[in-house]
Structures are given as C-alpha cells and as structure tokens.
Amino acid sequence: MLAVQEIYKHYEGRPLLAGVSFGIVEGETLCLLGPSGSGKSTLLRIIAGLEQAEGGRILWNGEDLSRVPVHRRRFGLMFQDYALFPHRTVEQNVAFGLRMQGLSITEIQQRVKNMLEKMNMLSFAKRRVTDLSGGEQQRVALARALAPQPRLLMLDEPLGALDRALRTQLIAELRYLLHESKVPAIYVTHDQEEAFEIADRIALLHNGKIVQMGTPEEVYTNPASVWVAEFLGLSNLIPGKVLSLYPLQAQTDFGCWEVGCKAPEGLQIGDQLTVLLRPWGARIQTEPGRGNILFGRVEDVIFRGESYRLILQCGEGKFHFYFEQPPSVGEMVRLYIPPESTRCLY
C-alpha cells in the first residue's frame, strides 16, 4: 500500500537519510527502530508531507504523493507528547479531525462514541484531557488519530513519556488495537523490546540507511552485522579468523570455535569474522574441552525473574549468559557454547 523509495535528506550539512526504501502491506505494523538522531522522526514527517525530501518518492497504491498536500493524504500522525488540546474535553479532542472532514454532527457523535468504547474511555468523554493520567491521554490521542479512518497511521515514540510499568501494559493494548483496526501503521521507537512486542516487521535504521529488515524473530536470530547485534544487546562478540568453511570454524583468542551457521557467500579461509555467542544455551562443563569453551570467573549473578543473568570475566573480556540455576559469584567455570548458539558476523 505504501512504498517509500530512495528517500534522501540532509541535516546541518550531513546526510540524515541516505536512500531509505521500504514498503508496507495492508494491516501491517512496521517498526522503525534505531538510536536517537537516526532520522526516524524526520522520515515520518516526510511521509506525512510535513517535510520535503531532497530525493526519492512516497507512493500510495502506486500514486506519487509529492504534490498531494498533508490534509489530502489521509494519514494519521500521533506524537510522543500527544498534542492534545488542553482546553477541550476528551470527546472534543477525538471529534476534532472529524469536524475538519466536514462530517455531519450525527456521524461525528457516532464515530467518537465508537472510538471511545474501543479505548475503554467512554466514561471519560466529558472530562478535560488535563485531568487524565498519561496512559489515559495516550488512549485519547490514539482514538483521535484513528477516528478519521486514516489510510495509514504513524506513531512517533508514543509511549516514550510513560513509566515502564504503564508502557508494558499499553504496548499489548496498542498491538491489539492496531491489528483490530487493520490500518497499516509505522511505529517509531529506539527501544528494541518495545519494537519486538508491537511490530510485525522491523526496519533497523543506522547512518541514514536501513541496515536490516525482517520479523522480530528474524532480526534477533540472525543480526546482519556487529552493529545490529550490539544495538540489540547481543554483546557476546569474539573476533576471529576463518579456519574452515565446511563446517565453519574460526580461530579466536579463546581457542577454536565451530560456528553453527553456513559460511556467508564470499567468505574465504583466512578472512576476518566475528563470532556471536547467544546468551542462552551455554552449559557448565567440568572437564576441559577442545573448542567452543569459555573459561573464566563469575563476576556477578543478577536475578531476572524466570532466570539469572551471569556475567563472566574471561581475561580482558566480559560475557553474559542466562541460567536457571547459575554458579556462585567468584567461582571459576568452564562454559561450553554449542555451535547452534553461535552465529557468524562478516
């Protein structure tokens, strides 16, 4: 439905967006994930028509939107600060966009009622938005964005101002509402956990480009680069050199490692690579092993609810793993990392 093609934009003389392209299908929630300053919000404003790109096109069902003004694009945009009207009631805020469409009073009242019912906010209809909690204001802002029945909904860090407990609660609600509405959505965040919970697909933005795109599971299971792995919190990284391609083996400062994936196309013996060790799947080994072994001191054990996060000091490096029953702090341990818990980054 939406096609973003080769979007370019400079900011303060530097490339902010350098040929960004992606598409969205009906009912899909795509999350633009990346660090602050990566151009996520600027890209939303370009799609909405609030800013002009220096190159590229925005298409809707094949129609070029470059000459289509903001109000005729029929795209909804929800900001982090919600941009609600403080002097108006909940129902007046939700009705604002409908009045701009020139709908009859009867239809406006019915749509407002329907949206507030979906958000479990009908009993708040006559209240001023300044009397609402952060979570309640978030629901009103979403109701206002969805009431005009936009063709596309864009959400710019909509939960960023909320505390973690409320964010966790609202993410599940928001995912349900987006899927129920069947409105395609672009969701911007810098929080990877938030992105994984709400997105059907994730587009990782770095240095003005999309460096990886896929389902949350695909992106987490097979990060495309060292940067992606580190950004997603996968910091168990060991530099090495290719010893063998079949099976893929690497020589590292921690011995020889067998990597549980196919050798990337173009990789040759002697090439440099990075071995990613997944934090799950490590096993304590009592006897010395020949490969895929980390030997070190348990520096810390942190309770994480259903598991413990173990921090292992190995020489100059630190690694973290998750265990249901971890060893004690200060203990010297050998951890065996099975090949299926490793990946090659090249």
SULLINKA-V274746 format. One record per backbone hydrogen bond with DSSP energy under -1.0 kcal/mol. CO is the residue of the C=O (numbers start at 1). NH is the residue of the N-H. E is the energy in kcal/mol with one decimal. If there is no record, write none. Layout:
[[CO/NH/E] [CO/NH/E]]
//
This chain:
[[1/61/-3.1] [2/24/-2.2] [3/59/-2.9] [4/22/-1.8] [5/57/-2.2] [7/19/-1.8] [7/20/-1.9] [8/54/-2.9] [9/16/-2.8] [9/17/-2.4] [11/14/-1.7] [14/11/-3.2] [17/9/-2.2] [20/7/-2.3] [22/4/-3.3] [24/2/-1.4] [25/28/-1.8] [28/185/-2.8] [29/200/-2.9] [29/201/-1.6] [30/187/-2.9] [31/203/-3.0] [32/189/-2.1] [33/205/-2.9] [35/38/-1.5] [39/43/-2.1] [40/44/-1.8] [41/45/-2.2] [42/46/-2.0] [43/47/-2.2] [44/48/-2.5] [45/49/-1.0] [45/50/-2.2] [45/51/-1.4] [55/8/-2.1] [57/5/-2.9] [58/65/-2.9] [59/3/-2.6] [60/63/-2.1] [63/60/-2.2] [65/68/-1.6] [69/72/-1.0] [70/73/-1.3] [74/151/-2.9] [76/154/-2.8] [78/156/-3.1] [79/82/-1.1] [81/83/-1.1] [85/88/-1.7] [88/129/-1.4] [89/93/-2.1] [90/94/-2.2] [91/95/-1.9] [95/99/-2.3] [96/100/-1.7] [98/103/-1.5] [99/102/-1.4] [104/108/-2.5] [105/109/-2.6] [106/110/-2.0] [107/111/-2.5] [108/112/-2.6] [109/113/-2.2] [110/114/-2.4] [111/115/-2.6] [112/116/-2.4] [113/117/-2.1] [114/118/-2.0] [115/119/-1.7] [116/121/-3.4] [117/120/-1.3] [121/124/-1.6] [122/125/-1.5] [124/127/-1.9] [125/91/-2.3] [127/90/-2.3] [128/131/-1.7] [129/132/-1.4] [133/137/-2.5] [134/138/-2.0] [135/139/-1.7] [136/140/-2.0] [137/141/-2.6] [138/142/-2.0] [139/143/-2.5] [140/144/-2.6] [141/145/-1.9] [142/146/-2.1] [143/147/-2.2] [146/149/-2.1] [152/76/-3.2] [153/186/-2.4] [154/78/-3.1] [155/188/-3.2] [157/160/-1.4] [159/162/-1.7] [163/167/-2.5] [164/168/-2.5] [165/169/-1.6] [166/170/-2.6] [167/171/-2.3] [168/172/-1.0] [169/173/-1.3] [170/174/-3.1] [171/175/-2.5] [172/176/-1.9] [173/177/-2.6] [174/178/-2.5] [175/179/-2.2] [176/180/-2.6] [177/181/-2.2] [178/182/-1.1] [184/153/-2.6] [185/30/-3.0] [186/155/-2.9] [187/32/-2.2] [188/157/-1.8] [189/34/-1.2] [191/195/-2.1] [192/196/-2.6] [193/197/-1.7] [194/198/-1.6] [195/199/-2.2] [201/31/-2.7] [202/214/-1.9] [203/33/-2.4] [204/211/-2.4] [206/209/-1.7] [208/18/-3.1] [209/206/-2.9] [212/204/-3.0] [214/202/-3.4] [215/219/-2.6] [216/220/-2.2] [217/221/-2.6] [218/222/-2.4] [225/229/-2.2] [226/230/-2.6] [227/231/-2.7] [228/232/-2.1] [229/234/-3.1] [230/233/-1.4] [233/235/-1.3] [235/237/-1.8] [236/277/-2.9] [238/275/-3.2] [240/273/-2.2] [241/251/-2.9] [242/270/-1.9] [244/249/-2.5] [248/259/-2.7] [249/243/-3.0] [249/244/-1.4] [250/257/-2.9] [251/241/-1.7] [252/255/-1.5] [255/252/-2.2] [256/292/-1.5] [257/250/-2.7] [259/261/-1.5] [264/267/-2.0] [268/271/-2.2] [271/242/-2.6] [273/240/-2.6] [274/345/-3.0] [275/238/-2.4] [276/343/-1.8] [279/322/-2.9] [283/336/-3.5] [292/337/-2.6] [294/335/-3.2] [296/333/-2.8] [297/313/-3.0] [298/330/-3.3] [300/311/-2.7] [302/309/-3.4] [304/306/-1.2] [307/304/-3.1] [308/323/-2.3] [309/302/-2.6] [310/321/-2.2] [311/299/-2.6] [311/300/-1.3] [312/319/-2.3] [313/297/-2.2] [314/317/-2.4] [317/314/-3.1] [319/312/-3.4] [321/310/-3.6] [323/308/-2.9] [328/331/-1.8] [331/298/-2.7] [333/296/-2.3] [334/285/-2.8] [335/294/-2.4] [336/283/-2.3] [338/341/-2.4] [339/260/-1.4] [339/342/-1.9] [341/278/-3.2] [343/276/-3.0] [345/274/-2.6]]
//
